Amino acid sequence: MDENKVKVAQDSLQKVHEYRFSGNNGRAFAHFLLFLELLPAERQKHEQHFSDTATEWCTELELKGQFENVCKCYSQAINYFPKNVEILNSFGSFLLRCNAPLESKVYLNAAHRIDAENLVVLSNLNTANLQLVERWHFRMLNDVRRNSLYNEAIQKSIDGRYNKVLDIGTGCGFLSLCASKNANTSRIIAVEESEALSAMAEEVFQRNNVENIKVLNGNSTQINDISLSNVLITEIFDSALFGEHCLETLIHAHEKLLEKDCRIIPASAKIYITGIESKNLAKKHKVISSHEHFGELCIVECKDEPYEAEHVSKYDHKLLTETVQLLNVDFSNLEQLKSLYNDPKSIPDTELKIVESGTLHAFAIWFTLELSDGLSITTNPYSDNCDCWEQAIVFLDHFQTKCKGESLVISASCAQNKLQITYTNGDESSCDCYQVQKDVVNFLNDSKLIQTLNDASRSIQKTDELHVLDLYPFPIIGLNLMAQSNATVVTITENADLLRKMCDLNGVDFGRFKMISESDLSNECSQKYDVVAFDPISRNGTICESFFANYTQYSNALKDDGVFVPNALRLKFALVESCYLVNCNAVSDANVMGFKIADCINQFKASELWIMQHGNFPHKKLTAICDDYKVQFEDAFNVRECRIESVKGRADGILYWFDIHYPGNVSMDTYNSNYYNKVVSVVKETVNMETPKVQIKQHKGLLSILLK
């Protein structure tokens, strides 16, 4: 071997050590690349050191916003170590954060093939699958009635004259496949904006031996140079019909993509509205639980959208008003579409009569699609035929008490693609209204959680001056301790005005709060605290990875006689049977008229489903609740198997949640929580239910719960 080459390589490795010691990972990475290039035989020996250097340097570049350089460095690293799981996963994780889940799966799948048991890789793959294909796609394809009606309407609409089909928002291609069955169809152009779904549609068409379909990946409004069609098929509708840029898309299609004489499926839509009373729904938008700290404060969600999608029928509610038709839109009427899109006053004001006395919390909106003559699909929550659709909920910031016989007037607008509802009969209030993040509303509305935190606060031994680090979504622990003692509190919150008002109401000195950002947390953890309060569970129901990643830091920040809030966490789980769970995660070819679709879309099945709300997740428990696993806060890898009783039924998943333990011997079970959601680990294959076992794996803030 060339002695000069060896010397340069050894000098480079020495530089690596020097630069790593001084914290200059960029220089260290560059010298490492030279060393690996010059001495290939030494690569395996230094793989872990290089992996650490590469990932730390890429993290620094990401924090600086140098995303192209991150990709370049990871690619260089993978070139030398194509089977290094840490590098592959770190690159995949970075691409997920960059909202590039399709690209991330390339590297995550490679890592998974090397180490199929790696919990970090499995978690990232699950996130990628959930991002790439939202679960409503599965529910929609499993809706047999919807599929049958769309197919019937398509067969009726295509004939010898109307046979050039344009499918906008094709998804996996089901509606195009229906069109391909008609012998009169001359050609089909299927347009899909999602790269993942577009590629899936190509594969679906190949598997079904369909050759007269051309797939275009992109937004249809950016396409202007294709042959004109005379049949348009589309289902680009959200819960309030217009949210998926429906109007803009249809206007552009009429002007650029369709012949003047054309047929559209669906042909028209009718939108309906009613006023409802529902405390459970209202809690998603406004703090309505009474607490000793809040007084009569008006605390509402800062809305990014004019409405939210919910299954109304799954919440206790009462209809206060009559249901009226808000709009009838003809998708073939270009002038009407333009008027709705451009003119905020194109929809006349609507009067709603009060038919039941009560408190008006929100308006519920649904629609009926007239596919073709005599064929319709409705999202009416009171119809037996509404399976995969949610309704749009427009919340009031200020609730109104209404009496039977009264009436109210609402204004509606579809301008710029969004259905906006304005209540003109008193949705005003002279009180201060504090807008906060949705998670804060949900947190403050969980009466059991807030009461538990209050009880835990009272049990903490008071000293002359407590130093508190409160990392909950809103510093309830800190506020309690301030009211009870001479405490100073460090907290991360974007709601300074609300916190100041709460301090005023409770006789607390707001100046004793120190508000910091996430980036300041490391510096603050160099201090010592009497109390460190944190939320070990994420809003989606999983244990919080960031907490576990920072646990050592939090421990070091706690005084020897300090208190963690909470101080223990136990896992609880049960096997469940749930058709809803199955329909959210896997498609059966039998449900899509026998077309070969399942194998393509089921590649995006999730291993875990998050954000399973207690009231919105119909299920049946098949086993007693198991609760004999204590979650480890320390950095550890644990594996445990629990044998459970034999059960009768189809085990579709393992529903899990937590029992959180706090100082003062108080605890909270999150199963019925309004704030914490539940998680379901999906059962992948048939298991002998006579002797079932559940295997639990924990690595830091990651859990794997599998039926064996």
N, C-alpha and C positions, 0 to 999 in steps of 0.2 A: 504494500500500500504506500502511496506517495506520502513521505514524511511531512512535507509541507502541508498537505491536506489535513493530516492528522493533527498537526500543531494548530492550524487555523480552527479546526473543529473543537479541540480542547480549550483553546482560548475563548471560543464562542460560548462553550458550556460554562466556563468560569465567569464570563460576563453575565450569563443567565443568573447565576447565583448572586452576583453582586447587585444586579438590577432588581432582582426579586427582594433582596434584603432591604434595598432602599425604597421599595414600593413602586418602582418604575416597571410595570408589567408590559408596557408597550415595547420598550427596548428589550426586555427579557424575551418577549415573544419573537421579535425579529431575530435575535441571536439564536434562539432555539430552532427556528426554521433552518438557519444556516447549518447548525450542528447536525440536524436530522438528515439534511440533504447530503452532507459530506460523509457521514458515517451511518449508513443504513443499518448495519449490523447492530448498532447500539440503540436502535429505536425502542425495542421492547423494554429494555432495561429502564428507560427514562419516560415511559408512556404516562404514568400517573402524574409525574412532575409536570410534564408538558400539558396534560389535560387540565390540571389546576391552573397553570399559567394562562392557557388559552381562554378558559371560561371566565377567569377573573378579568382578563383584558377586555374580552367582549362585553362583559357587564359594564365596565368603565365606559367603553365606547357607546353603549346603549344609553347610559345616563347622560352622555354628552349629545345625544341625538344623532350620532354618526352611524345611521343604520346601514348604509352601503358598505362602510368599512367593517361593520359587524359581520355581514354576510360574506365579505371577502375573507376575513380572518377565519371564520368557521369553515369555509370551503377549503382554505389552505390546511387547516387542522385535519379535516376529514380526509384530505388527499393522502396524508401520512398515516392516519389511523382510521381507516374506513369502518372498523368494527369496534370502535370505542363507544360504549353505550353512553357514557357521561357527555361526550362531545355531541353525539347524535341527538340525544335528548335535549341538551341545552340549546342547540340550534333550533330544534323543533319547537321548544317552549318559547324561544324568542320570536319565531314566526307566528305563533299563536298570539302573542302580545301585539304583533304588528297587523293583526286581523288577516292573516294569510293561512287559514287552517288547511287548505288543500295542499299547499306547498309543505306545511309542517308535517303532514301525514307521511310524506316520503321518508323523512328522517326518523319520525317516531316509529313507523312500521319497521324500518331497518333496525332500530334499537330493540324493538319488541321481538323480532326474529332471533336476535342474539340472546336476549334475556327476557323470557316471557313472564317471569315472576316479579320483575322490577315494578314496584308500586308507583314510583314517580312517572315512569313511562306509561303505565296503564292509566293513570289519572290524566295525563296530558292527551293520550289517545281518546279517552272518553270525552274530554272537553272539545277536541277537534271534531269528533263525530256529532256532538250536540250542536256545534256551531254550523257545520256544513249542511246538515239536513235537520231543520227544526221538526219537533215532534208532531206538529199539526199535519205535516205531509203524510206521516204514517196513518194518523187517524182519518184523514180525508180519503186515502186510498183504500182503507178498510171499511169505508162507508158504502155498503153494497147498494143501498137505495139511491144514493147520489150518483154512483157510477152507472147504474142501470138507466136512470132518467136522462143523464147526459148522453149516454150512448143512443137511447131512443130518439132524442131530439136531433142528434147528429145524423142518424139514418134518415129521419124525415126531411132534413134540410138539404141533403146532398142529392142531386139528380143530374140528368143529362145536361142541364143548363148551368146549374150552380155546382161546380165540381173542382174549383181551384181553391184549396184550403190554406188558410193562414191560422196558425195556432200560436197565440201570444201568451207567454208564460207557461210553456209546455211542461215545466217540471221534469218528471221522469218520462213523460211522453204518452201517458195513458190516453188522453183525449185524441191525440194524433193517431194512435193505434186504432181507436174506435172509428175514426174517419177512414183509415186504410181498409177497413172491412167492407166499405161500400164499393161495389163494383164500378160505380160511376166516377169515383174519385180519380182525377187525372194526375194530380200532384199535390204534395203537402209541404209547406214551409213551416218549420217549428222553431220558434224564437224563445230563447231562455237566457236571462241575464246572469244567473249563477253559473260559474264555471264548473262547479262540481255537478250540478244537476244537468247541465248541458252535456257533459261527458257521459253521465249516466244515461241520458236519453239516447245518445248514439249507441251505447252498448245494448240498451233495451231493444232498439229497432233491429240491430243485428241479430240478437237472440231470437227475435220473432220473425226473422226472414222478410222484413219489410224493406223494399228498395226505393219506393217513390217518395221518401221523406228526406228533405234537406234540413239540417240543423244549423241554426245561426246562433252563435254565442254573443249576446250583447243586449242592450236595451233597445226595444223596437223603435223608440222615438229617435234613435240615432241611425236608423236604416232608411234609406231613400231610393236605393237603386236596384230593387228586385221587381220581378214581374208582378203585376197587379193580381190580386185574388178576388174571388166573389163569395167566399164563405169565410167568416171570421169566427173562430172558437176561442173563448178566453174564460178564465176564472181568476182574474187579477183583482180580487175583492178582499177587503179586510172586514172586520166586524161591523163597521159603519158604511160599508160598500166602497167608499171612494178613496180610502187611505193608501192604497197601493198605486197611486198615480193613475187611477182608472180613467178619469176624464181626459187628462193630457194624452194618455195612450190611445184612447178611442178617437179623439180629435185628429191626432197625427195619422192614425190608420186610415180614417176616412179621406184625408187629404193626400196621402202619399202612397198607401199600400193597398187600397181597395178600389174596385170598380164602383162607379156610381150606383149601379144596380147590384146590390149584394144582400146576403143574409148574415145575420149575426146571432150567435148562440153564446149567452142568452139574448133574447130579443129585447127585454125590458126588465125593469126592477121597480118595486114599490117599497118605500121606506116607511116604517111605522115608529111611533114614539109614545111612551107612557111615563107618568111620574110614579115613583116608588118610595116606600119607606123601608129601610133595611139598615139596622144598626151595624150588623156584621159587614155589610158592604161599605157603609160609610166610614168604618174604621180604617179602610184602606187609604182614605184620603185625608181624614181629619181626626185630631185627637179628641175623642169623646168620652174616654174613661176618666172618671173623677179621681183625682189624687190630691193629697194634702198640699203639694207644692205648686199646683198649677193655677189654683183659683178659677177664674172664669176666662182664662186666656183662650184666644182663638188661634189654634195652631193647625195649619193645613200644609198639605204636600205642595211643593213647588212643581207645578205641572209642566212637563216637556211637551205633552200631547194634549189635545182637547178632550180626549176620552180614553178610557181603558177597556180592555177586552176581558170579560168575565162570563162564566156560566151562571146566569141569573138564577136558574132553577136550583142550584146547589146551595143557595143561601136562603135563610129565613127572610121573607119579605112580604110586603102587602102592596097591592096596586091601589094608589090613591086617586088616580085620574082615569078617565076613559082612554082607550087606545085609539089614536087617530092616524090616518095616513098623512105623512109629512110631504111626500114627493112621489110622483110617478114619472120615471125617466125612460124615454125610448132611445135605446142605444143606436138606432138607425137615423135618428133625428139630429143631424149635425148642428143645426142652429140652436136647438135646446142644449146640447152638450156645451157649445161655446158660451151660451148665456150663463149656464151654471158655473162654468170655469172662470168667466171674466167678471160677472156682475154679482156682487155680494147681496144685492136686493132681489135677485131673480126668484127666490122662494118667498111666497107670501107669508106673513105672520100667521101663526097657528094658535087657536084657542083650545085649551084643555079644560074640561069640566071636572071638578073634584067629585068623585063618587064615594069616597070613604074618608072620614076625618082622620087626621094623623099628621105626622111630621114628614115633610118632603125632604128627602135626602139626596135624591138623584133622579135623572131621567134614563130610562133604558130604551135602546134603539135596536131594531132588527129589520130584516128585509126579506122580501120574497123575489126570487129570480124566476121570471117567466121564460123558460128555455125555448119553448115553441108552443104552438097551439095545444092547450090542454095539459102541458107538462110544466111543473114548477117545483122549485126547491125553496124551502123556507128556513130561516134561522130563528123563527118564533120559538122562544123557550117553552111555551105551553103546548107545542105540537109534539106528537109522538114521533115525528119524522125528522126531528132536529138532532143529529148525532154528533157531527164533527165540528159544528160551528159554535162560536161564542157570540155574545151580544156586546154592543158598545154601551158603556156606562159614562154618563156625563155627571160628575159630582158637583154639588153646590158647596161653595165655601161657607155660606151662611144658611143653615137650615131654616125652613119656614113651616110654621104650624098652619094647617089648612083645615077648613070645615066643609063637610059635605054640602054641595050646592054652590060653592064658590067656583070661580074659574080663574085661570091664569093664561097669560099670553107668552109664547116663545117665538124668538126669531131664529131662523136657520140660514146658513150659507154654506155652499160647497166651493167657494172661490179658492183657487190655488190648491185643489186636490184634497182638502180636508173638510169634513163636515164639522161645522162650528154651531153650537147651540148657545143662544143667549136668552136668559130668563129675565124678562123686563118687568116682572111684577113683584119686585122686592128682594132680589138677591143682593141686597146692599146692607151694610152695617156700619155704624159709627165707631165700633170698637176697633182697636188695633188688631191687625191680622198678621201673624208671624208665619212666613213661609220657610219650610225646612225640607230636607231630603226625605224621600219616601221611607227609607229605612228608619229614620228617626220617628216618623209618625207611627210606624208599625211597632217600634220599640216602646214608645210611650203609651201605646194603646194596649199593651200586654199587661193587664192589671195584675195577674199572678206574678209575672216577672218583676214588675216594679215593687210590689208588696214584699216579695222575697228579698230584693236588694235593700229595701227599707229596713226589714227585720235584721238582715245581716249587718247593716251599718250600726244599728243600735247595740249589737253584741260586741262591737269592737271596743276594747278598753281605751278610754280617753286619756290623753296626757295634756300637759299645758300647751303643747304645740305639735300638732300632727302634720307630717309631710305626706301628701297623697298623690299618687299617679293614677288617674282614672282614665282608662282607655275604652270605656263603653261608648256606644254611639251618642249618648248624651250623659253628662257626668252626674248621674243621680247619686252615686255613692259619695262623690265629693261634695255635692250640695247638702246631703244629709250630715256629713261629718262637719262641714262648716257651721251648720245650724246648731250642732251639738257641742262643738269645741272650737278652739282657736286654730283651725286648720288652714293650711295653704295647699292649693290643688293645681296640679299640672294636667292639662287635658288637651285632646285634639278635637276641636269642634269648629264648624263653619257657622255656628248659630250664636254669635256673640250677643246680638240684640235680644234674643229670647232668653239667653242665660242671664243677661243683665236685668231683665224684667223679673225673672224668677228670683233673683237675689233680692230685688226690691220688695217683692211680695213676702219673702221669708225672712227679712231682716238680716240679710247676709251681705258682707262687704264684697262687692264684685271685684275689687282690686286685689283680693287674695286668690283670684283665679289667674293662672298663667296659661294662655292659649298658644299652642305650638302647632307646627305642621308635621306631617309624617317624616319629612327629611330632618327635622330637629330632634327626633326621638332618641337617636343614639347619644347625642350630647346630653340630653336630660337624664338618660339612664346612667350617666357617670355620677349622679347624685345618689344619696341614700334616702329611702322612703320608709315610713311606718306602715303604709298600706299601698299595695299595688293591685289595682282592680282592672280586670281584663275580661274580654268575652272570648271564651275558648271555642265557641261554635260560630260558624259563619251563618249568615242569613239563610243560605240555601239548605242548611241542615247538616252539612259536613263539619268535621272538626276543622278549626281555623289553622291553615298552614302557616300563615305569617306569625301567629302567636307561638306556635311550636318552634318555628325557626328562630324566634327571638327569646325563647324561654330562658336560656342561659343568661342573656343580657338582663332580663327582668329579675331573675334570681339574684344576680350580682348587685342589682339596685336596691334590693330589699334589706333592711336592717336585720341583725341577728334575731331580734324579737319581733320582727315585722309580720304582717298578715297578708296572705294572698286571698283575693276575692275573685272567683271561688277558690276552694282549696282541694276539690276532688271532682272527678267526672267518671260516671259509670255508663257503659254502653248497654242499651236495652234493644231487644229485637224479637221479631216473631215472623214465622213463615206466613205468607199471605197468598190468597187466590184473588186475582183481579183481571177481569176482561179489559178494563180500561188500561191497565199496565201493558197488556199484550198488544192492544191496538195502538199504543203510543210508541212501540219499539220494534215491531216486526209486521211485515205485510205478507199476507197469504195470496198466492196466485188465484185461489178460488174466489177471493173477494174482488179481484180485478178482471173478472170474466174470463179467467183462464189464460190471460196474457202472461208471458214470462217476464215478470217484473221483480218478484220477490228476491231472487238471488242478487240482483243489482243493488236495490235500495237497502237490503238487509246487511250489506257490508258496512252500513253506517249505524248499525244497532249500537246502543249504549250499554256499557257494563253496569252503569249506575244511572238512575234517573233522580235528578235533584228537583228542588222546589215543588215537592209534593205537599200541598196544603192539606191540612187535616180534613176539612169539610169538602174539598174538591177531589178527593182521591177515593172513589168507591172501592172497597176491598173487604175481604173476610179473613179474619185470623184463623189459621189452621192449627196453631200450637199455642201453648202457654207462653207468656213473656219470659224471656231469659235475660238475666241482669247480673251475671256473675263475672263480667270482665271489667276491670278497672283500667281506664285509659291512663297510659303513662305519660306524664309531662316531660320527663327527662328524655334525652336523646338515646333512644334504644330501639332495637328491632325485636319484636315479640311475636310469637306464633302460639296460638292456642286452639284446641279443638273442643267443641261442646257437643255432646250427644243429646239429642232432643227426642221427645216422645214421637212414636209413630203417628201418622196422621192420615185421614181420608180426605182426598181432594187433590186438586192440581196446584202444586206449588209453583207460582209464577215469579215470586220474588221474596227477598228478605227485607222487610220493612224495619228500619232502625232509627232510633232516636236516643236521647240521653237523659240521665238523671244528674242534675248539677247540684253539688253540695257546697254550702257556704258556711262561713263562721257562724257560731250560735246554734249549731245543729239544725239548720234550716236547709231545705232542698227544694228543687223544682224539677218536675217531670215535663219534658218538652213535647210530649205527644199531643197535648191539647193546646199548645202554645199558638198564639196569634202572630208571634214574631218569628220563631224558629220553624222552618219547614222540616219535613221529614225526607228521608232518603230511602230509595229502594235499590238494593243490589239485585240485578236481574239474574234469575236462574237460567243457565245456558242450556242444560241438557237434562234428560230424564234421570231422576235419582231414585234409588230404592227407598221408598217412603216408609218401609218397615223399620229400617235402622238408619235414619238420616243423621248426618253430622254437619255442624257448621264450623268452618275454619275461619279464625280471626287472625289477621296479620296487621301489625301496626309498625310503621316506620316514621318516627317523628309525627308530623301532622297528617299522615295518610293512613287510611284504614282500608283493608280489603276484607269483605265478609262473603264467603262462598259456601254454597251447599255442596257437600261432598257425598 
